[in-house]
Structures are given as structure tokens and as C-alpha cells.
Amino acid sequence: MANNSYKPALQKLLTETTFKDYPGDIEKTLVAFDVSDLAHTFVDTAFLISAITFVGEERWLQGKNSTKEILFSKFIKKLFKEELSPVRFLHDFFEESSLEGIAQASRNAVLIEDAVVNLISKKSKEDLRIFSTTTLKLMSELFELEHQLSMAKQELGLHLGLSLYRTFDKLDLVFNLDYLADKGMVSPIGNTERLYEGAGVGVQSGYSTAVTALRYLNLKKGSRFVDLGSGYGRVGLVVGLMRPDIEVIGYEYVPHRVHIATTAAQRLDIDKHVTFLVQDLSAPDFKIPVADTYYIYDSFSEDTYQHVISQLLKIATERKITIVTKGNARQRFETPEQKPHWSSPQELDNGNLCFFRSH
Ligand SMILES: C[S@@+](CC[C@H](N)C(=O)[O-])C[C@H]1O[C@@H](n2cnc3c(N)ncnc32)[C@H](O)[C@@H]1O
């Protein structure tokens, strides 16, 4: 199928009132889609699910703040100019539909998204890699739109718009990142490290964080990227898929997480440049390798942070490096002792994501 020609078929699936045979009815349509169409369908449906929830909330909010009856078509028109612009092809459908029609489309979107994941999981390594890379590129555009819209809204003092932080989490199913593998996990006796047993998706960086970091980092061609405490490997997989020229290494204490991340890299055929290794980063005899970029998301105990940061400082005396922090990890680089060694952080996502560059 050529670019965009999947859209009428997708719209038909979205507006179907019942599927007599699920997933058969949906699969009958999807088999005609090529890998790129499947990626577009995955992104459109995932986006739509979040967008429809947002439309419902907006309508409720605007209704609450207004004494006049809101004209539905006017309200929808405005949303399609901004938040809903990525699914503009559904504009007429939204305008003509009742709220129930839109709710039906949202339910169908969930079913279609699941059918795409199911179908793509049976494809070859190459198809899986093309699907994942295309999906991430499309997501990157949407995250950028979200970023621009939220900055504009913030400037005008308006409440924040559509959030896509968890929108594409089903990509985990394509990568087979099974967080339930933590079940029954016991920390080694006397372990003081922060291993986040059973915390699952909540302590993995959102796809939006990893993709946004990559968009703004401008990584040098052929450089090396290290995730310190790589968990189930989301960040490394995203970097490895979007930048085949970058060498990625993830170090993680918990063996089954490393195993799952490694298996995903192998399935996606990116394991030549993406490696995950079992490593306790608090071990005195382990030396963090030289790299250009280091990623840290709230990984360590107090002592381990000191141990890790002293090594990073040493590396920074020999070459310019960038530390990417997510969440509270930034605070470790903003203490009076650390401040002189790093640039003031470049902040994204309201400071949830920061880049510290060595002088
Ligand atoms: C908050 S998670 C972040 C995972 C991943 N970097 C991401 O952003 O999606 C932190 C990870 O660091 C790991 N970790 C904590 N202490 C560690 C240590 N001493 N050595 C290696 N990994 C460690 C934990 O097991 C956990 O999986």
C-alpha cells in the first residue's frame, strides 16, 4: 500500500459497530497492509485512544467553565487545529459523530492496536525492526508536537494539553518486555542497591523521554551511549533502533532484566551495536567504560552514586561527555561540589529530562 492509502481502511475499521469475528475481521483488513502501514496504524490508534480520553476531559472541563452550551462541531474544529492534527483524516467522522460514536471508535482502536501487535510479533526480524523504527520516528514527531503545544499553552497560562507519556506503552509487547519477570524476585542478602523489585513499567523511562532525549541530544555519528542501570532496556532499544550508527551499552544489576533486554535486541536484529550486560555498578573493581553520553534514571543508592559520579568526573577530564538525567537523578549533578564540573542543565519536559555537559 502506498503512503496514506491505509487511512480509508483504518477509518472503516474504527467506525465498525461490531466485529462478529475478532480478531479475524480486523486481521482480514490488516493483511493487506505493509509494515509501514502497520506502523502508521499502531501509532494512529494508540494516539486516538489518548486523544479521545483527552477530548472527553476537555469537553467536561469546558462545559464546567462555561454557562453556554458548547457547540460540539466548533469544539471539535478547534481541537483538530491543535491537539488532534495528527489524525486530521478523522475530522469529518468526529464532527459527524455523536459522543457515543467517538467512544465506539476508541474501543475499536484498542482492538485494532492489539491486532497490529499480534500480527507484527509473527513477522521476520527485519519486518520487526522496520516496524519499530518507523513507529519510533512517527512517535518522535508526535512528541515534538506535544512539546510545542504544551510550551505555547504554558506561556499563555493555560492548563496542559494532551499528554502522550504512556500512549505508546504497547510497544513493550512488540519488544516482549515482560515486567512480570520481576515477580518473586528477591534482592541478594544485605543488598542496599535500589533495584525496584516489581515496580514494572513505572520505573522504566517513558518512550517519550527516550525519543525526546535522542531528538535533542544530537549524538555524534559513531559515538557511544551508556545506560547506567538499564532495567528492561527501553532506552537502549530506542537509541539502537533510531541510531544504528551508535554503540549502546546498558549495565544492569538484575540478570533477568538483562536477559529480556538482550533477547529484544536480538529479535530486533540490533544486537551487533546494542549490548546489555549484568553488572553491579557499585563493585569497586568495575570501571565504567569511556563513552560520549551516559544516561541515569534514579538508579542508585547514595554510595553507588558517589562511586559512579567520581568515575564519570575522571572520564570527563579526558573528553567532553554528556550526562542525561531523568527524574531526580539531576539533583546529583547540581550539588555545590558538582556544579563547577558541569554546564547548567539543558532542561526538557519541565526538567524531568536534563542534559549536563562537562566543561
Ligand atoms: C529507575 S530504573 C531505570 C531503568 C532504565 N535506565 C530506564 O530509564 O528505563 C533503574 C535501574 O537501575 C538498576 N540498578 C540499581 N542499582 C544498580 C547497581 N548498583 N548496578 C547496576 N544496576 C543498578 C535497577 O535494578 C533498575 O533496573
The ligand as an SDF file (V2000), in Angstrom:
LIG
                    3D

 27 29  0  0  0  0  0  0  0  0999 V2000
   14.7320    3.5020   37.5270 C   0  0  0  0  0  0  0  0  0  0  0  0
   15.3920    2.1010   36.6870 S   0  0  0  0  0  0  0  0  0  0  0  0
   15.7940    2.8140   35.1210 C   0  0  0  0  0  0  0  0  0  0  0  0
   15.8610    1.8220   34.0050 C   0  0  0  0  0  0  0  0  0  0  0  0
   16.2910    2.3860   32.6420 C   0  0  0  0  0  0  0  0  0  0  0  0
   17.5290    3.1360   32.7160 N   0  0  0  0  0  0  0  0  0  0  0  0
   15.2200    3.3010   32.0660 C   0  0  0  0  0  0  0  0  0  0  0  0
   15.4110    4.5340   32.1640 O   0  0  0  0  0  0  0  0  0  0  0  0
   14.2010    2.8160   31.5350 O   0  0  0  0  0  0  0  0  0  0  0  0
   16.9870    1.9180   37.4640 C   0  0  0  0  0  0  0  0  0  0  0  0
   17.6500    0.5730   37.2540 C   0  0  0  0  0  0  0  0  0  0  0  0
   18.9590    0.6430   37.8570 O   0  0  0  0  0  0  0  0  0  0  0  0
   19.2880   -0.6320   38.3590 C   0  0  0  0  0  0  0  0  0  0  0  0
   20.3650   -0.5390   39.3950 N   0  0  0  0  0  0  0  0  0  0  0  0
   20.2510   -0.0440   40.6400 C   0  0  0  0  0  0  0  0  0  0  0  0
   21.4340   -0.1720   41.2940 N   0  0  0  0  0  0  0  0  0  0  0  0
   22.3020   -0.7510   40.4300 C   0  0  0  0  0  0  0  0  0  0  0  0
   23.6600   -1.1310   40.5050 C   0  0  0  0  0  0  0  0  0  0  0  0
   24.3560   -0.9800   41.6100 N   0  0  0  0  0  0  0  0  0  0  0  0
   24.2300   -1.6760   39.4240 N   0  0  0  0  0  0  0  0  0  0  0  0
   23.5160   -1.8670   38.2650 C   0  0  0  0  0  0  0  0  0  0  0  0
   22.2350   -1.5240   38.1500 N   0  0  0  0  0  0  0  0  0  0  0  0
   21.6140   -0.9750   39.2000 C   0  0  0  0  0  0  0  0  0  0  0  0
   17.9570   -1.1200   38.9410 C   0  0  0  0  0  0  0  0  0  0  0  0
   17.9420   -2.5260   39.0890 O   0  0  0  0  0  0  0  0  0  0  0  0
   16.9370   -0.5900   37.9090 C   0  0  0  0  0  0  0  0  0  0  0  0
   16.6230   -1.5730   36.9570 O   0  0  0  0  0  0  0  0  0  0  0  0
  1  2  1  0
  2  3  1  0
  2 10  1  0
  3  4  1  0
  4  5  1  0
  5  6  1  0
  5  7  1  0
  7  8  2  0
  7  9  1  0
 10 11  1  0
 11 12  1  0
 11 26  1  0
 12 13  1  0
 13 14  1  0
 13 24  1  0
 14 15  1  0
 14 23  1  0
 15 16  2  0
 16 17  1  0
 17 18  1  0
 17 23  2  0
 18 19  1  0
 18 20  2  0
 20 21  1  0
 21 22  2  0
 22 23  1  0
 24 25  1  0
 24 26  1  0
 26 27  1  0
M  CHG  2   2   1   9  -1
M  END
$$$$
